Amino acid sequence: MISILIPTYNYNCFPLVETLLSQAEKLAITFEIIVADDASTDPSFLHLNRKITKLSNCELIELKQNKGRSNIRNYLAEKAEYQWLLFLDVDTQPKNPNFLERYLNAIDEAHDVIYGGIHYKKNKSPQNSLRYRFGIERECVPVLKRLKAPYEHFITIAFLVKKHVFSTLSFSDNLLRYGYEDVVFALQLKEHNIKIKHVDNPITHLNLETNSEFLNKYQLSIASLLNFYRNDEITAKDNRLLSIYESLKRMNLVGLGASSFKIFRKTLEKNLHSNNPSLRVFDIFKLGYLCTLAKKKDA
């Protein structure tokens, strides 16, 4: 028995629901699909998603107030009826026609969380070059490599989890709009000795942000990271960016990092908006922005 849970915001999730429904019906399993619209502002998407209510075993919940990326998932888990929860980001599609079957076949007594990986279709647009390169080089990790560091290579874009486990842990309320909730949730799993099973069952991420959108979202994610760090939910040993930041802090170089970022920011952004962005430059950008943000908060 499985509850498939999809949060959405200003996005047409009907094609994803149709795909999952078709797969579930072929398996003849007990299931439900619950979509929660997190107070979308574009009525056209509400109109498209209301078709979900006509599908069997499917429910659409339209929220009047925005709960945010973490709380909407916690809300969906509370609404779920069955013992296994499959969380999916709305801008995805199963790569394999037996996506659900693979997840169900992976269930065993030794694991309470199962993660199948992520896939990206080939991208040729320079407008999405940074998001695509980041996805391919940092997120698309082969299953054999994921098995060597199961908590490090866990992403919440699509994962199966026992309801009682998720209800015990849930997603942190300290998320500031976007970012690093994957890391915090994985750390909770590790702390509670909850094993993640890694399998080869990728979900395809469809909605590549433009370079500008991705940089803006990542700045929000760094604000969340700093918030998690100051609330002791992430430590420097858990995150490489924080580890470097702490080293700078010990040497009283955070101010220098912030001032250097101010000087070189446009040069860094020029590379990150190019056809061939460097992830090393992106890492420098993230560190400079973290130093800038930390200095402002400490002022």
C-alpha positions as CSV (number, residue, x, y, z in Angstrom):
1,M,0.0,0.0,0.0
2,I,1.5,3.3,-1.1
3,S,0.6,7.0,-0.9
4,I,2.1,9.1,-3.8
5,L,2.5,12.6,-2.6
6,I,3.1,15.6,-4.9
7,P,3.4,19.2,-3.8
8,T,2.8,21.8,-6.6
9,Y,3.0,25.5,-7.0
10,N,2.2,27.3,-10.3
11,Y,2.9,24.1,-12.3
12,N,0.8,21.7,-14.4
13,C,1.2,18.3,-12.6
14,F,-1.6,16.5,-14.5
15,P,0.8,14.7,-16.9
16,L,2.8,13.4,-14.0
17,V,-0.3,12.2,-12.1
18,E,-1.6,10.5,-15.3
19,T,1.7,8.6,-15.7
20,L,1.8,7.4,-12.1
21,L,-1.9,6.5,-12.2
22,S,-1.4,4.4,-15.3
23,Q,1.6,2.5,-13.7
24,A,-0.2,1.9,-10.4
25,E,-3.4,0.6,-12.1
26,K,-1.3,-1.9,-14.1
27,L,0.2,-3.2,-10.9
28,A,-3.2,-3.7,-9.3
29,I,-1.9,-2.3,-6.0
30,T,-3.6,-0.4,-3.2
31,F,-2.6,3.3,-3.7
32,E,-3.6,6.9,-3.5
33,I,-2.2,10.0,-5.3
34,I,-2.5,13.2,-3.3
35,V,-1.5,16.5,-4.9
36,A,-1.4,19.6,-2.7
37,D,-1.4,23.0,-4.4
38,D,0.5,25.4,-2.2
39,A,-1.7,28.5,-2.9
40,S,-0.7,28.9,-6.6
41,T,-1.0,32.5,-7.8
42,D,-1.7,31.6,-11.5
43,P,-5.3,30.4,-12.0
44,S,-4.4,28.7,-15.3
45,F,-2.5,26.0,-13.4
46,L,-5.4,25.6,-10.9
47,H,-7.7,25.0,-13.9
48,L,-5.3,22.4,-15.4
49,N,-4.8,20.6,-12.1
50,R,-8.5,20.3,-11.3
51,K,-8.7,17.6,-13.9
52,I,-7.0,15.4,-11.3
53,T,-10.2,15.3,-9.2
54,K,-11.8,13.2,-12.0
55,L,-9.2,10.5,-11.8
56,S,-9.7,7.4,-9.6
57,N,-7.8,7.2,-6.3
58,C,-6.5,10.8,-6.9
59,E,-7.1,13.9,-4.7
60,L,-6.3,17.5,-5.2
61,I,-6.0,19.8,-2.2
62,E,-6.0,23.5,-2.8
63,L,-4.4,25.4,0.0
64,K,-5.4,29.1,0.6
65,Q,-2.1,30.0,2.3
66,N,1.4,29.1,1.1
67,K,3.1,26.6,3.5
68,G,6.5,26.5,1.8
69,R,8.7,23.8,0.4
70,S,9.2,21.8,3.7
71,N,5.9,22.3,5.4
72,I,3.8,21.3,2.4
73,R,5.5,17.9,2.4
74,N,4.9,17.5,6.1
75,Y,1.3,18.3,5.5
76,L,1.0,15.7,2.7
77,A,2.5,13.1,5.0
78,E,-0.2,13.8,7.6
79,K,-2.9,13.4,5.0
80,A,-1.5,10.1,3.6
81,E,-3.4,7.0,4.5
82,Y,-0.9,4.2,3.7
83,Q,2.3,2.9,5.3
84,W,4.7,3.8,2.4
85,L,5.0,7.4,1.1
86,L,6.5,8.2,-2.3
87,F,7.4,11.9,-2.5
88,L,7.9,13.4,-5.9
89,D,8.7,16.9,-7.0
90,V,6.1,18.2,-9.5
91,D,8.6,19.0,-12.3
92,T,9.6,15.4,-12.8
93,Q,8.6,12.3,-14.9
94,P,9.6,8.7,-14.3
95,K,12.4,7.7,-16.6
96,N,11.2,4.1,-16.8
97,P,7.7,2.7,-17.6
98,N,8.1,0.4,-14.6
99,F,9.2,3.2,-12.2
100,L,6.6,2.4,-9.5
101,E,7.2,-1.4,-9.8
102,R,10.9,-0.9,-9.3
103,Y,10.4,1.1,-6.1
104,L,7.9,-1.5,-4.7
105,N,10.2,-4.4,-5.6
106,A,13.0,-2.6,-3.7
107,I,11.1,-2.7,-0.4
108,D,12.7,-4.9,2.2
109,E,12.7,-5.2,6.0
110,A,16.2,-3.7,6.4
111,H,15.5,-0.3,4.9
112,D,13.0,2.4,5.7
113,V,14.0,4.8,2.9
114,I,14.7,4.1,-0.8
115,Y,16.2,6.5,-3.3
116,G,16.4,5.8,-7.0
117,G,18.5,8.6,-8.4
118,I,18.0,11.5,-10.8
119,H,18.3,11.9,-14.6
120,Y,18.5,14.9,-16.9
121,K,17.7,15.0,-20.6
122,K,20.4,16.4,-22.8
123,N,20.3,20.2,-22.8
124,K,21.6,22.4,-25.6
125,S,20.3,25.8,-24.4
126,P,23.0,28.2,-23.1
127,Q,20.3,29.8,-20.9
128,N,20.2,26.6,-18.8
129,S,23.9,25.7,-19.0
130,L,24.7,26.2,-15.3
131,R,21.7,24.2,-14.0
132,Y,22.3,21.4,-16.5
133,R,26.0,21.1,-15.7
134,F,25.3,21.2,-11.9
135,G,22.7,18.5,-12.4
136,I,24.8,16.3,-14.5
137,E,28.0,16.6,-12.5
138,R,26.8,16.9,-8.9
139,E,23.4,15.2,-8.8
140,C,23.5,12.4,-11.4
141,V,25.5,10.0,-9.3
142,P,25.6,6.3,-10.3
143,V,24.1,3.9,-7.9
144,L,27.5,2.2,-7.1
145,K,28.9,5.5,-6.1
146,R,25.8,6.4,-4.1
147,L,26.1,3.1,-2.1
148,K,29.6,4.2,-0.9
149,A,28.2,7.4,0.7
150,P,24.4,6.8,1.1
151,Y,23.6,9.9,3.1
152,E,25.7,12.2,1.1
153,H,24.1,11.3,-2.2
154,F,20.5,11.5,-1.1
155,I,18.1,14.0,-2.8
156,T,14.5,14.5,-1.9
157,I,13.3,15.0,-5.5
158,A,11.9,11.5,-5.4
159,F,12.1,9.0,-2.6
160,L,10.1,6.3,-0.8
161,V,9.9,6.3,3.0
162,K,7.9,4.6,5.6
163,K,5.2,6.9,7.0
164,H,6.1,6.3,10.7
165,V,9.7,7.2,10.0
166,F,8.9,10.4,8.1
167,S,6.3,11.3,10.8
168,T,9.0,11.0,13.4
169,L,11.6,13.1,11.5
170,S,9.8,15.2,8.9
171,F,11.3,18.3,7.2
172,S,12.8,21.1,9.2
173,D,10.8,24.3,9.9
174,N,14.0,26.3,9.6
175,L,14.1,26.2,5.8
176,L,14.1,29.7,4.4
177,R,12.1,29.2,1.3
178,Y,14.6,26.9,-0.6
179,G,17.7,24.7,-0.2
180,Y,19.6,22.2,1.8
181,E,16.6,20.4,3.2
182,D,18.0,17.2,1.5
183,V,21.1,17.5,3.7
184,V,19.3,18.1,6.9
185,F,16.8,15.3,6.3
186,A,19.7,12.9,5.4
187,L,21.5,13.9,8.6
188,Q,18.4,13.1,10.6
189,L,18.3,9.7,9.0
190,K,22.0,9.1,9.8
191,E,21.6,10.3,13.4
192,H,18.7,7.9,13.9
193,N,20.5,5.0,12.2
194,I,17.9,4.8,9.5
195,K,19.4,3.1,6.4
196,I,18.9,4.5,2.9
197,K,18.6,1.9,0.2
198,H,20.0,3.1,-3.1
199,V,18.6,1.6,-6.3
200,D,18.8,2.3,-10.0
201,N,15.4,3.9,-10.7
202,P,15.9,7.5,-11.7
203,I,13.4,10.2,-12.0
204,T,13.8,12.7,-14.8
205,H,14.0,16.4,-13.7
206,L,12.2,18.4,-16.4
207,N,12.1,22.0,-15.4
208,L,15.6,23.4,-15.8
209,E,15.9,26.9,-14.4
210,T,17.7,29.6,-16.4
211,N,21.1,30.6,-15.2
212,S,19.7,33.7,-13.5
213,E,16.9,31.8,-11.8
214,F,19.3,29.1,-10.6
215,L,21.7,31.6,-9.2
216,N,18.9,33.5,-7.4
217,K,17.5,30.2,-6.0
218,Y,21.0,29.1,-4.8
219,Q,21.4,32.4,-3.0
220,L,18.2,31.6,-1.1
221,S,19.5,28.1,-0.4
222,I,22.7,29.5,1.1
223,A,20.5,31.7,3.4
224,S,18.8,28.5,4.4
225,L,22.2,26.8,4.9
226,L,23.4,29.6,7.2
227,N,20.1,29.3,9.1
228,F,20.4,25.6,9.6
229,Y,24.0,26.1,10.7
230,R,23.2,28.7,13.3
231,N,20.4,26.4,14.6
232,D,22.8,23.5,14.9
233,E,21.0,21.4,12.3
234,I,24.1,21.3,10.1
235,T,27.7,21.4,11.2
236,A,30.8,22.2,9.3
237,K,31.8,18.5,9.2
238,D,28.5,17.8,7.4
239,N,29.0,20.3,4.5
240,R,32.1,21.2,2.6
241,L,31.0,24.9,2.0
242,L,30.5,25.3,5.8
243,S,33.8,23.6,6.5
244,I,35.7,26.2,4.3
245,Y,33.7,29.0,5.8
246,E,34.6,27.9,9.3
247,S,38.3,27.8,8.3
248,L,38.0,31.4,7.1
249,K,36.2,32.4,10.3
250,R,39.0,31.0,12.5
251,M,41.5,33.0,10.6
252,N,39.3,36.2,10.7
253,L,39.0,36.2,6.9
254,V,35.3,36.2,6.4
255,G,35.3,40.0,5.9
256,L,38.0,39.6,3.3
257,G,36.0,36.9,1.6
258,A,32.9,39.2,1.5
259,S,34.9,42.2,0.2
260,S,36.6,40.1,-2.5
261,F,33.2,38.7,-3.6
262,K,31.9,42.3,-4.0
263,I,34.9,43.1,-6.3
264,F,34.8,39.9,-8.4
265,R,31.1,39.1,-8.4
266,K,30.4,40.4,-11.9
267,T,33.4,38.4,-13.2
268,L,32.2,35.2,-11.5
269,E,28.6,35.8,-12.8
270,K,29.9,36.3,-16.4
271,N,31.4,32.8,-16.3
272,L,28.3,31.3,-14.7
273,H,26.0,32.8,-17.4
274,S,28.3,31.6,-20.2
275,N,27.8,28.5,-22.5
276,N,30.5,26.7,-20.6
277,P,30.1,27.6,-16.9
278,S,32.7,26.3,-14.4
279,L,31.4,24.5,-11.2
280,R,34.7,25.5,-9.5
281,V,33.7,29.2,-10.2
282,F,30.3,28.4,-8.9
283,D,31.8,27.0,-5.6
284,I,33.8,30.3,-5.3
285,F,30.6,32.3,-5.9
286,K,28.8,30.3,-3.1
287,L,31.6,30.8,-0.6
288,G,31.7,34.6,-1.4
289,Y,28.0,34.9,-1.0
290,L,28.0,32.9,2.3
291,C,30.7,35.2,3.7
292,T,28.7,38.3,2.6
293,L,25.5,37.0,4.1
294,A,27.2,36.0,7.4
295,K,28.9,39.3,7.7
296,K,25.6,41.2,7.2
297,K,23.9,39.0,9.9
298,D,26.7,39.6,12.3
299,A,26.8,43.4,11.7
